[in-house]
């Protein structure tokens, strides 16, 4: 058994692609070897900004010999069939084996050298590699058949044991040489075998293990912050990104002018984290500290003083810009930015952002008055009007990620009510809490859905370019989080009215909400068929009440009484379907003596149905289920003791009418025909 080392050296691989590329390399390598019947004892993949590598341990020096059996035609089959089979297998008729009247071809395939398998597999892996984005380069790039790689490929190590596996990829020959750190050791390194790969590169200031680089960055950043009496704001994404930017990570602590702390925390944090890839630090009180941690890719002779100073200058320039935007924006009140929205399009054919602001304002006020009567609708109107105003500010123009957040700051500085401030801050959050914030967020998202659906722009398959599914899901989450007793159909109708839009099929949009609700509730363990069963009754678009009913129904059908009642319902429904329903002229009081079980069921239904209706009206869904449960015994006894399809028409029709009453009683709660089981 021996080990195999593969390294693919290139120019810098984008950090965001590295970890998936490492996993893809391991997967493709395993798949290619499996085709030849090879399976390593272990497989470890590595990635740095400049190289993808893997080590496969415990490979045999050659594949095992195999015997392949191919089933052929029957003995005595037409000559054409036999000739075709012989051509396919490359055998002669006397080499075939007969078994149970069928001919088989047995082909013995000798083992292949593992080096030969690898020499074919690696070029195939490289050419088929699934980079999200790739490029061609050099003279060969003029041909569409040229090799594509994420960045220009510069070298390949392929060592099986101590020997090079010879092959070539677009003029790049495999070998045993690589390079070390771009600055600390840019020269050639010769690798002996898989065992010395990591150690030799480490000696040349390259840590090939991505996880180890993450650990170094995380631990040293925490240590530096602690020494300064500060703490690092946890950010695993940034840890991974810095690990993807460095082969020899060296975290360094720097500071910036405390005067910049006048700018909102989110602005500074975004500048540090997104623009500069720096870690954000808090002081002992949990407030933003005027300090940062950057990650160098070298061990500097001066201990990093020059690197920190350079990074500090770049950061100061960016924060100076942010401070300028902040101060300029504050020269106007938030409402003064509304006229600028006139020149900003919401979407083609859907008016300007200024028009949308007016629609949000009107719908938010209507929602407040309809569903939050204890709140001032004019506060909701004001918050809705200002919701998009910060899109016209310089700060949001520079940092689009801060829309809503900056609006909240500017509204607060302008003396707007706390409810309006909170509404602006929360408007892009998935689940919005609070009455005025909920009014604004619901108005904004419902207006968007109505506008797009009215123009036939809706999600198809996996495509949802305007995130309409997410908007519907956020509406549902906000309604449920606030316990808002919203009538969706009425609210959609009001949104249509505000838009002056008659093109929308409201039923289609309600079905869209139903689908999103099923997706959302599936994660909470709620059965989708029960949601369908309640929706199927029609007229139920109060999501809070609907889910209360669904939850009670799920608890009921999972009991023995519920399961048996469902079985009885389905039996009754099947009989009614086969018989074509209940004849129209069935008398309410049949002229015969009903059997005891028949009379007992009739009495139970007369008692249970009004109790079910009353409980539903009172929204006491547990009581409604309890009333339904009282029917379980009488229904079981009825089917056990009574023949529905009696030869006497009067009896048969009366009993069909009784089955119809079972169906009607159940449909007070849900359409049981939609329930699985």
C-alpha positions as CSV (number, residue, x, y, z in Angstrom):
1,X,0.0,0.0,0.0
2,X,1.2,3.5,-0.7
3,X,0.1,7.2,-0.5
4,X,-0.7,9.6,-3.2
5,X,-0.2,13.4,-3.1
6,X,-1.8,15.8,-5.5
7,X,-1.3,19.6,-5.5
8,X,-2.8,22.0,-8.1
9,X,-0.9,25.3,-7.8
10,X,-2.5,28.5,-9.3
11,X,-2.8,32.2,-8.9
12,X,-5.0,33.3,-6.0
13,X,-8.3,31.5,-5.5
14,X,-11.1,33.7,-4.3
15,X,-11.6,33.0,-0.6
16,X,-15.4,32.4,-1.0
17,X,-14.7,29.5,-3.3
18,X,-12.0,27.7,-1.4
19,X,-13.7,25.4,1.0
20,X,-16.2,24.1,-1.5
21,X,-13.4,23.6,-4.0
22,X,-11.5,21.5,-1.5
23,X,-14.6,19.3,-0.9
24,X,-15.2,19.0,-4.6
25,X,-11.7,17.9,-5.2
26,X,-12.0,15.1,-2.6
27,X,-15.4,14.1,-4.1
28,X,-14.3,14.0,-7.7
29,X,-11.1,12.1,-6.8
30,X,-13.0,9.5,-4.9
31,X,-15.5,9.1,-7.8
32,X,-12.8,8.7,-10.4
33,X,-10.9,6.1,-8.3
34,X,-14.1,4.2,-7.6
35,X,-14.6,3.7,-11.3
36,X,-11.4,1.7,-11.3
37,X,-12.3,-0.2,-8.1
38,X,-9.8,1.8,-6.0
39,X,-10.7,3.1,-2.5
40,X,-8.1,4.8,-0.3
41,X,-8.0,4.1,3.4
42,X,-8.3,7.8,4.1
43,X,-8.5,11.0,2.1
44,X,-7.6,14.5,3.3
45,X,-8.0,17.7,1.2
46,X,-6.3,21.0,1.7
47,X,-6.8,24.5,0.3
48,X,-4.9,27.8,0.5
49,X,-5.2,31.0,-1.6
50,X,-2.7,29.5,-4.1
51,X,-3.3,25.7,-4.0
52,X,-5.7,22.8,-3.9
53,X,-4.3,19.6,-2.6
54,X,-5.2,16.2,-1.3
55,X,-3.5,13.2,0.2
56,X,-4.9,9.7,-0.4
57,X,-3.5,7.1,2.0
58,X,-3.5,3.4,1.7
59,X,-3.8,2.9,-2.1
60,X,-2.8,-0.4,-3.6
61,X,-0.1,-0.3,-6.3
62,X,-2.5,-1.8,-8.8
63,X,-6.2,-2.5,-9.1
64,X,-7.5,-6.0,-8.6
65,X,-8.2,-8.2,-11.5
66,X,-12.0,-8.5,-12.2
67,X,-14.3,-10.8,-14.0
68,X,-17.1,-9.1,-15.8
69,X,-20.2,-11.1,-16.8
70,X,-22.6,-9.8,-19.5
71,X,-25.9,-11.4,-20.2
72,X,-26.6,-12.2,-23.8
73,X,-29.4,-13.6,-26.0
74,X,-31.2,-16.9,-25.4
75,X,-29.9,-20.1,-26.9
76,X,-31.4,-20.4,-30.3
77,X,-32.0,-16.7,-30.7
78,X,-31.9,-15.2,-34.2
79,X,-28.4,-15.1,-35.7
80,X,-28.6,-11.3,-35.9
81,X,-29.0,-11.1,-32.1
82,X,-26.0,-13.4,-31.5
83,X,-23.8,-11.5,-34.0
84,X,-24.6,-8.2,-32.3
85,X,-23.8,-9.5,-28.9
86,X,-20.5,-10.9,-30.2
87,X,-19.5,-7.6,-31.7
88,X,-20.4,-5.8,-28.4
89,X,-18.2,-8.1,-26.3
90,X,-15.4,-8.8,-28.8
91,X,-15.7,-12.6,-28.3
92,X,-16.4,-15.5,-30.5
93,X,-19.3,-17.9,-30.2
94,X,-17.2,-20.7,-28.7
95,X,-16.1,-18.3,-25.9
96,X,-19.7,-17.8,-24.6
97,X,-21.0,-19.7,-21.6
98,X,-24.5,-21.2,-21.5
99,X,-26.5,-21.2,-18.3
100,X,-30.2,-22.0,-17.9
101,X,-30.7,-21.5,-21.7
102,X,-29.1,-18.1,-21.8
103,X,-25.7,-17.1,-23.2
104,X,-23.2,-15.1,-21.1
105,X,-19.9,-13.4,-21.9
106,X,-17.3,-13.8,-19.2
107,X,-14.4,-11.3,-19.7
108,X,-11.4,-11.5,-17.4
109,X,-9.8,-8.0,-16.9
110,X,-6.3,-7.9,-15.4
111,X,-5.4,-5.3,-12.8
112,X,-4.1,-2.0,-13.8
113,X,-1.2,0.0,-12.3
114,X,-2.6,2.6,-9.9
115,X,-0.3,5.1,-11.4
116,X,-1.9,4.6,-14.8
117,X,-5.4,5.1,-13.3
118,X,-4.2,8.3,-11.7
119,X,-2.6,9.6,-14.9
120,X,-6.0,9.4,-16.6
121,X,-8.1,10.5,-13.6
122,X,-6.3,13.7,-12.6
123,X,-6.6,15.5,-16.0
124,X,-10.2,14.4,-16.2
125,X,-10.9,15.9,-12.7
126,X,-9.2,19.2,-13.6
127,X,-11.1,19.6,-16.9
128,X,-14.4,18.8,-15.2
129,X,-13.9,20.9,-12.1
130,X,-17.1,22.7,-11.1
131,X,-15.8,26.2,-10.3
132,X,-18.6,28.8,-10.0
133,X,-16.5,31.0,-12.2
134,X,-13.5,30.0,-14.3
135,X,-11.2,31.5,-17.0
136,X,-9.0,30.7,-19.9
137,X,-5.6,32.4,-20.2
138,X,-2.6,32.8,-22.5
139,X,-2.4,32.1,-26.2
140,X,-4.5,28.9,-25.7
141,X,-7.4,31.0,-24.4
142,X,-8.3,31.9,-28.0
143,X,-9.8,28.4,-28.3
144,X,-13.0,27.4,-26.5
145,X,-11.5,24.0,-25.9
146,X,-8.7,25.4,-23.8
147,X,-8.4,24.5,-20.1
148,X,-10.5,26.5,-17.8
149,X,-9.5,27.0,-14.1
150,X,-10.5,29.5,-11.5
151,X,-7.2,31.4,-12.0
152,X,-4.3,30.4,-14.3
153,X,-3.0,27.0,-13.3
154,X,0.8,27.1,-12.8
155,X,1.9,23.6,-11.6
156,X,0.9,20.1,-10.6
157,X,2.4,17.8,-8.1
158,X,1.4,14.1,-8.5
159,X,3.4,11.7,-6.3
160,X,2.5,8.1,-5.7
161,X,4.9,7.1,-3.0
162,X,8.2,8.6,-4.0
163,X,7.5,8.5,-7.7
164,X,6.0,11.1,-10.0
165,X,2.8,10.0,-11.8
166,X,3.5,11.3,-15.3
167,X,0.8,13.2,-17.2
168,X,0.3,16.6,-18.8
169,X,-2.6,19.1,-18.6
170,X,-2.6,21.7,-21.3
171,X,1.2,21.8,-21.5
172,X,1.7,21.7,-17.7
173,X,3.6,18.5,-16.8
174,X,3.1,16.8,-13.5
175,X,6.1,16.8,-11.2
176,X,7.3,17.0,-7.5
177,X,8.0,20.8,-7.3
178,X,5.9,23.6,-5.9
179,X,6.6,27.0,-4.4
180,X,6.4,28.3,-0.8
181,X,5.0,31.6,0.6
182,X,4.9,34.4,-2.0
183,X,7.1,36.7,0.1
184,X,8.8,34.5,2.7
185,X,9.9,31.7,0.3
186,X,9.0,32.4,-3.3
187,X,11.5,29.8,-4.6
188,X,11.0,26.2,-5.7
189,X,10.4,23.4,-3.1
190,X,10.8,19.8,-4.1
191,X,8.4,17.4,-2.3
192,X,9.6,13.9,-1.6
193,X,6.3,12.2,-0.9
194,X,3.0,12.8,0.9
195,X,4.5,12.4,4.3
196,X,6.7,15.5,4.0
197,X,4.3,17.8,2.1
198,X,2.8,19.6,5.1
199,X,6.1,19.9,7.0
200,X,8.1,21.2,4.0
201,X,5.5,23.9,3.2
202,X,5.2,24.9,6.8
203,X,9.0,25.4,6.9
204,X,8.4,27.7,3.9
205,X,5.7,29.7,5.7
206,X,2.6,28.0,4.1
207,X,0.0,26.3,6.4
208,X,-2.0,24.2,4.0
209,X,-4.8,23.2,6.4
210,X,-7.6,25.7,6.2
211,X,-9.0,24.7,9.6
212,X,-5.6,25.3,11.2
213,X,-5.4,28.8,9.7
214,X,-8.9,29.6,11.1
215,X,-7.9,28.4,14.5
216,X,-4.7,30.5,14.5
217,X,-6.7,33.6,13.4
218,X,-9.4,33.1,16.0
219,X,-7.1,32.4,18.9
220,X,-4.6,35.2,18.2
221,X,-7.3,37.8,17.6
222,X,-8.9,36.8,20.9
223,X,-5.6,37.0,22.7
224,X,-4.7,40.4,21.2
225,X,-8.1,41.9,22.1
226,X,-7.9,40.5,25.7
227,X,-4.4,42.0,26.2
228,X,-5.9,45.4,25.3
229,X,-8.9,44.9,27.6
230,X,-11.3,44.4,24.6
231,X,-13.2,41.6,23.1
232,X,-13.7,40.4,19.5
233,X,-17.2,40.6,18.1
234,X,-17.7,36.9,17.0
235,X,-17.7,36.5,13.2
236,X,-16.9,33.0,11.9
237,X,-17.6,34.1,8.4
238,X,-14.8,36.7,8.7
239,X,-12.5,34.1,10.3
240,X,-13.0,31.8,7.3
241,X,-12.5,34.7,4.9
242,X,-9.2,35.8,6.4
243,X,-8.1,32.2,6.4
244,X,-8.9,32.1,2.7
245,X,-6.8,35.3,2.1
246,X,-3.6,34.2,3.9
247,X,-1.2,31.2,3.8
248,X,0.7,32.4,6.9
249,X,-1.9,34.4,9.0
250,X,-0.6,36.9,11.5
251,X,-3.4,38.9,13.3
252,X,-2.4,42.4,14.3
253,X,-4.1,45.0,16.6
254,X,-4.6,48.6,15.4
255,X,-6.6,51.7,16.5
256,X,-8.5,54.5,14.8
257,X,-9.5,58.0,15.9
258,X,-12.2,57.8,18.6
259,X,-13.8,60.9,16.9
260,X,-15.2,58.5,14.3
261,X,-17.4,56.9,16.9
262,X,-19.8,59.7,16.4
263,X,-20.9,57.8,13.3
264,X,-23.5,55.0,13.9
265,X,-22.0,51.7,15.0
266,X,-23.4,49.8,12.0
267,X,-21.6,52.1,9.6
268,X,-18.2,51.6,11.3
269,X,-18.8,47.9,11.6
270,X,-19.7,47.5,8.0
271,X,-16.6,49.5,6.9
272,X,-14.3,47.3,9.1
273,X,-15.9,44.0,8.3
274,X,-17.0,44.2,4.7
275,X,-14.7,46.7,3.1
276,X,-11.5,46.0,5.1
277,X,-12.0,42.4,6.4
278,X,-11.1,43.6,9.9
279,X,-12.4,42.2,13.1
280,X,-14.6,44.5,15.1
281,X,-13.9,45.1,18.8
282,X,-16.0,46.0,21.8
283,X,-14.8,47.6,25.1
284,X,-15.6,46.2,28.5
285,X,-19.0,47.8,28.5
286,X,-20.0,46.2,25.2
287,X,-19.7,49.4,23.2
288,X,-17.8,49.7,20.0
289,X,-14.1,50.3,20.6
290,X,-11.9,52.5,18.4
291,X,-9.7,49.5,17.5
292,X,-9.6,46.7,14.9
293,X,-7.7,43.5,14.2
294,X,-6.4,42.9,10.7
295,X,-4.8,39.7,9.4
296,X,-1.4,40.0,7.7
297,X,0.0,37.3,5.4
298,X,3.6,37.7,6.6
299,X,5.6,37.9,9.8
300,X,7.0,41.4,9.5
301,X,10.4,42.3,10.7
302,X,9.1,45.3,12.6
303,X,6.4,43.2,14.4
304,X,3.7,44.5,12.1
305,X,4.0,48.2,13.0
306,X,4.1,49.3,9.4
307,X,1.3,47.0,8.3
308,X,-1.0,48.3,11.1
309,X,-0.1,51.9,10.2
310,X,-0.9,51.3,6.5
311,X,-4.2,49.6,7.3
312,X,-5.0,52.4,9.7
313,X,-4.5,55.0,7.0
314,X,-6.8,53.2,4.6
315,X,-9.4,52.8,7.3
316,X,-9.2,56.5,8.3
317,X,-9.9,57.5,4.7
318,X,-13.0,55.2,4.6
319,X,-14.3,56.4,8.0
320,X,-13.7,60.0,7.0
321,X,-16.0,59.4,4.0
322,X,-18.6,57.8,6.2
323,X,-18.4,60.6,8.7
324,X,-18.9,63.1,5.8
325,X,-21.9,61.3,4.5
326,X,-23.4,61.2,8.0
327,X,-22.9,64.9,8.6
328,X,-24.2,65.8,5.2
329,X,-27.3,63.7,5.5
330,X,-28.2,65.2,8.9
331,X,-28.4,68.6,7.3
332,X,-31.8,67.7,6.1
333,X,-34.8,66.1,7.8
334,X,-35.7,62.6,6.6
335,X,-38.9,63.8,5.0
336,X,-36.9,66.3,2.9
337,X,-35.5,63.3,1.0
338,X,-39.0,62.3,-0.2
339,X,-38.9,64.5,-3.4
340,X,-35.7,62.7,-4.5
341,X,-37.7,59.4,-4.6
342,X,-39.6,60.8,-7.5
343,X,-36.6,60.1,-9.8
344,X,-36.0,56.6,-8.4
345,X,-38.0,53.8,-10.1
346,X,-39.5,51.0,-7.9
347,X,-39.8,48.7,-10.9
348,X,-40.7,49.2,-14.6
349,X,-44.4,49.8,-14.9
350,X,-44.9,50.1,-11.1
351,X,-44.1,53.7,-10.6
352,X,-41.5,55.5,-8.6
353,X,-40.4,54.9,-5.0
354,X,-42.2,58.1,-4.1
355,X,-45.4,56.6,-5.3
356,X,-44.7,53.4,-3.4
357,X,-44.0,55.4,-0.2
358,X,-47.5,56.9,-0.6
359,X,-49.0,53.4,-1.0
360,X,-47.2,52.1,2.0
361,X,-48.4,55.0,4.0
362,X,-52.0,54.5,3.1
363,X,-52.0,50.8,3.5
364,X,-50.1,50.9,6.8
365,X,-52.7,53.4,8.2
366,X,-55.5,51.1,7.0
367,X,-53.9,48.0,8.6
368,X,-53.4,49.9,11.9
369,X,-57.0,51.0,12.0
370,X,-58.3,47.6,11.0
371,X,-56.2,45.3,13.2
372,X,-54.5,47.5,15.8
373,X,-57.3,49.8,16.9
374,X,-55.4,50.8,20.1
375,X,-52.7,52.4,17.9
376,X,-52.8,55.7,16.1
377,X,-53.1,55.0,12.4
378,X,-51.5,58.4,11.6
379,X,-48.3,57.2,13.2
380,X,-48.3,54.2,11.0
381,X,-49.0,56.4,8.0
382,X,-46.1,58.7,8.9
383,X,-43.8,55.7,9.3
384,X,-44.9,54.2,6.0
385,X,-44.3,57.5,4.2
386,X,-40.7,57.8,5.5
387,X,-39.9,54.1,5.1
388,X,-38.0,54.5,1.8
389,X,-36.7,58.0,2.3
390,X,-33.2,56.9,3.4
391,X,-32.7,55.4,-0.1
392,X,-32.1,58.9,-1.3
393,X,-29.4,59.7,1.4
394,X,-25.7,59.7,0.6
395,X,-24.9,57.1,3.3
396,X,-27.3,54.5,1.9
397,X,-26.1,55.3,-1.6
398,X,-22.6,54.3,-0.4
399,X,-23.7,51.5,1.9
400,X,-26.9,50.0,0.5
401,X,-26.8,47.3,3.3
402,X,-27.7,50.0,5.8
403,X,-31.1,51.0,4.3
404,X,-33.7,51.1,7.0
405,X,-31.1,51.2,9.7
406,X,-30.0,54.7,8.6
407,X,-33.6,55.7,8.2
408,X,-34.1,54.9,11.8
409,X,-31.2,57.0,12.9
410,X,-32.3,60.0,10.8
411,X,-35.9,59.7,12.0
412,X,-34.7,59.7,15.6
413,X,-32.5,62.7,15.0
414,X,-35.5,64.4,13.3
415,X,-37.8,63.9,16.3
416,X,-40.1,61.2,14.9
417,X,-42.1,59.1,17.3
418,X,-40.4,55.9,18.7
419,X,-42.9,53.7,16.9
420,X,-41.9,55.3,13.6
421,X,-38.2,55.0,14.4
422,X,-38.6,51.3,15.2
423,X,-40.7,50.7,12.1
424,X,-37.9,52.1,9.8
425,X,-35.2,50.1,11.6
426,X,-37.1,46.8,11.4
427,X,-38.7,47.1,7.9
428,X,-36.1,44.7,6.3
429,X,-36.0,42.2,9.2
430,X,-37.6,38.8,8.5
431,X,-39.9,38.8,11.5
432,X,-41.0,42.3,12.6
433,X,-42.3,42.8,16.1
434,X,-44.4,45.7,17.4
435,X,-47.6,47.3,16.2
436,X,-46.4,50.2,14.1
437,X,-43.4,48.3,12.7
438,X,-45.7,45.4,11.8
439,X,-48.1,47.8,10.0
440,X,-45.3,49.3,7.9
441,X,-43.6,46.0,7.1
442,X,-46.8,44.2,6.2
443,X,-48.0,47.1,4.1
444,X,-44.6,47.3,2.2
445,X,-44.5,43.5,1.4
446,X,-48.2,43.1,0.6
447,X,-48.0,46.1,-1.7
448,X,-45.0,44.5,-3.5
449,X,-46.7,41.1,-3.9
450,X,-49.9,42.7,-5.2
451,X,-47.9,44.8,-7.7
452,X,-45.8,41.9,-9.1
453,X,-48.6,39.3,-9.2
454,X,-50.9,41.7,-10.9
455,X,-48.4,42.0,-13.8
456,X,-47.9,38.2,-13.9
457,X,-44.4,38.4,-12.4
458,X,-44.2,35.6,-9.9
459,X,-41.8,32.8,-8.9
460,X,-41.4,29.9,-11.3
461,X,-39.7,26.7,-10.2
462,X,-36.4,27.6,-8.5
463,X,-36.4,31.1,-10.0
464,X,-37.5,34.0,-7.7
465,X,-35.5,37.0,-8.8
466,X,-37.6,39.5,-6.7
467,X,-37.6,37.3,-3.6
468,X,-41.4,37.2,-3.6
469,X,-41.4,33.8,-1.7
470,X,-39.4,35.4,1.0
471,X,-41.7,38.4,1.2
472,X,-44.7,36.1,1.7
473,X,-42.9,34.1,4.3
474,X,-41.9,37.3,6.2
475,X,-45.5,38.5,6.1
476,X,-46.6,35.1,7.6
477,X,-43.9,35.3,10.3
478,X,-44.8,38.9,11.2
479,X,-48.5,38.1,11.5
480,X,-47.9,35.1,13.7
481,X,-45.2,36.7,15.8
482,X,-47.6,39.6,16.7
483,X,-50.7,37.5,16.8
484,X,-52.3,39.8,14.3
485,X,-55.9,38.8,13.4
486,X,-55.5,39.9,9.8
487,X,-57.9,39.0,7.1
488,X,-55.5,38.4,4.2
489,X,-58.2,38.6,1.5
490,X,-59.5,42.0,2.9
491,X,-56.0,43.4,3.2
492,X,-55.1,42.3,-0.4
493,X,-58.3,43.9,-1.6
494,X,-57.3,47.1,0.1
495,X,-53.8,47.0,-1.4
496,X,-55.4,46.6,-4.9
497,X,-57.6,49.6,-4.1
498,X,-54.7,51.7,-3.0
499,X,-52.8,50.8,-6.2
500,X,-55.9,51.3,-8.4
501,X,-55.1,47.8,-9.6
502,X,-57.9,45.5,-10.9
503,X,-55.6,43.0,-12.7
504,X,-54.7,40.9,-9.7
505,X,-56.2,37.4,-9.2
506,X,-56.6,37.6,-5.4
507,X,-57.3,33.8,-5.2
508,X,-54.0,33.1,-6.9
509,X,-52.1,35.3,-4.3
510,X,-54.0,33.6,-1.4
511,X,-52.9,30.2,-2.8
512,X,-49.4,31.5,-2.9
513,X,-49.6,32.4,0.8
514,X,-51.1,28.9,1.5
515,X,-48.1,27.3,-0.1
516,X,-45.6,29.5,1.8
517,X,-47.5,28.7,5.0
518,X,-47.1,25.0,4.4
519,X,-43.4,25.4,3.9
520,X,-43.0,27.5,7.0
521,X,-45.0,25.3,9.2
522,X,-43.4,22.1,7.9
523,X,-40.2,23.2,9.8
524,X,-42.3,23.5,12.9
525,X,-43.6,19.9,12.5
526,X,-47.1,20.8,11.2
527,X,-48.5,18.5,8.6
528,X,-49.2,20.2,5.2
529,X,-52.3,18.0,4.5
530,X,-53.9,19.5,7.6
531,X,-53.3,23.0,6.4
532,X,-54.8,22.0,3.1
533,X,-57.8,20.5,4.9
534,X,-58.6,23.8,6.7
535,X,-57.9,26.0,3.7
536,X,-60.2,23.8,1.6
537,X,-63.2,24.9,3.6
538,X,-62.8,28.4,2.1
539,X,-63.2,31.7,3.9
540,X,-60.4,31.1,6.3
541,X,-57.6,33.6,5.8
542,X,-56.9,34.6,9.4
543,X,-53.6,32.8,9.8
544,X,-53.6,33.0,13.6
545,X,-57.0,31.3,13.8
546,X,-56.2,28.9,11.0
547,X,-53.0,27.6,12.7
548,X,-54.8,27.3,16.0
549,X,-57.4,25.1,14.2
550,X,-54.7,23.2,12.4
551,X,-52.7,22.5,15.6
552,X,-55.8,21.3,17.4
553,X,-56.7,19.1,14.4
554,X,-53.2,17.6,14.3
555,X,-53.3,16.8,18.0
556,X,-56.7,15.2,17.4
557,X,-55.9,13.0,14.4
558,X,-52.9,11.7,16.2
559,X,-55.1,10.2,18.9
560,X,-56.8,6.8,18.6
561,X,-60.2,8.5,18.5
562,X,-59.1,10.9,15.8
563,X,-57.5,8.1,13.7
564,X,-60.7,6.0,13.9
565,X,-63.0,8.9,13.2
566,X,-60.9,9.8,10.1
567,X,-61.3,6.1,9.0
568,X,-65.0,6.3,9.6
569,X,-65.3,9.6,7.7
570,X,-63.4,8.2,4.7
571,X,-65.6,5.0,4.7
572,X,-68.7,7.2,4.8
573,X,-67.3,9.4,2.0
574,X,-66.5,6.4,-0.2
575,X,-69.9,4.9,0.2
576,X,-71.5,8.3,-0.7
577,X,-69.3,8.6,-3.7
578,X,-70.1,5.1,-5.0
579,X,-73.9,5.7,-4.5
580,X,-73.8,9.1,-6.1
581,X,-74.7,11.0,-2.9
582,X,-78.0,11.3,-1.1
583,X,-81.2,11.3,-3.1
584,X,-82.9,14.7,-3.0
585,X,-86.3,13.5,-1.7
586,X,-85.1,11.7,1.4
587,X,-87.6,12.5,4.3
588,X,-86.2,13.9,7.5
589,X,-88.2,11.4,9.5
590,X,-88.1,8.0,7.7
591,X,-91.2,5.8,8.2
592,X,-89.5,2.8,9.7
593,X,-88.0,1.8,13.1
594,X,-84.3,2.5,12.9
595,X,-81.9,-0.1,14.3
596,X,-80.4,0.8,17.7
597,X,-76.9,1.7,16.3
598,X,-78.6,3.8,13.6
599,X,-80.7,5.7,16.2
600,X,-77.6,6.1,18.4
601,X,-75.6,7.7,15.6
602,X,-78.4,10.0,14.7
603,X,-78.7,11.2,18.3
604,X,-75.0,11.6,18.6
605,X,-74.8,13.7,15.5
606,X,-77.7,15.9,16.6
607,X,-75.8,16.5,19.8
608,X,-72.3,16.9,18.5
609,X,-72.8,19.1,15.5
610,X,-74.2,22.2,17.3
611,X,-71.4,21.8,19.9
612,X,-68.8,21.7,17.2
613,X,-70.2,24.8,15.5
614,X,-70.4,26.7,18.8
615,X,-66.8,25.7,19.7
616,X,-65.6,26.8,16.3
617,X,-67.4,30.1,16.6
618,X,-65.8,30.6,20.0
619,X,-62.4,29.6,18.6
620,X,-62.2,26.8,21.2
621,X,-60.8,24.3,18.7
622,X,-59.9,21.8,21.4
623,X,-63.6,21.7,22.4
624,X,-64.6,21.3,18.8
625,X,-62.3,18.2,18.5
626,X,-63.7,16.8,21.7
627,X,-67.2,17.1,20.3
628,X,-66.1,15.3,17.2
629,X,-64.4,12.6,19.2
630,X,-67.8,11.8,20.8
631,X,-68.9,10.5,17.4
632,X,-66.1,7.9,17.2
633,X,-68.0,5.2,19.2
634,X,-71.4,5.6,17.5
635,X,-69.8,5.7,14.0
636,X,-67.9,2.5,14.7
637,X,-71.0,0.8,16.0
638,X,-73.1,1.9,13.0
639,X,-70.7,0.4,10.5
640,X,-70.4,-2.7,12.6
641,X,-74.1,-3.3,13.1
642,X,-76.0,-1.6,10.3
643,X,-76.1,-2.5,6.6
644,X,-76.1,0.8,4.7
645,X,-76.9,-0.6,1.3
646,X,-80.2,-2.1,2.4
647,X,-82.4,-3.6,-0.4
648,X,-85.2,-1.4,0.9
649,X,-84.7,2.0,-0.7
650,X,-86.2,4.0,2.2
651,X,-83.7,2.5,4.6
652,X,-80.8,2.8,2.2
653,X,-81.5,6.5,1.5
654,X,-82.0,7.3,5.2
655,X,-78.7,5.7,6.1
656,X,-77.0,7.5,3.2
657,X,-78.4,10.8,4.6
658,X,-76.9,9.8,8.0
659,X,-73.5,9.3,6.3
660,X,-73.8,12.8,4.8
661,X,-74.4,14.2,8.2
662,X,-71.1,12.6,9.4
663,X,-69.4,14.4,6.5
664,X,-71.1,17.7,7.2
665,X,-70.2,17.5,11.0
666,X,-66.6,16.9,10.2
667,X,-66.5,19.7,7.7
668,X,-67.3,22.2,10.4
669,X,-63.7,21.6,11.5
670,X,-61.9,20.7,8.2
671,X,-62.2,19.0,4.9
672,X,-61.3,15.5,6.1
673,X,-61.0,14.3,2.5
674,X,-57.7,16.2,2.3
675,X,-56.2,14.5,5.4
676,X,-53.8,11.7,4.6
677,X,-54.2,8.3,6.4
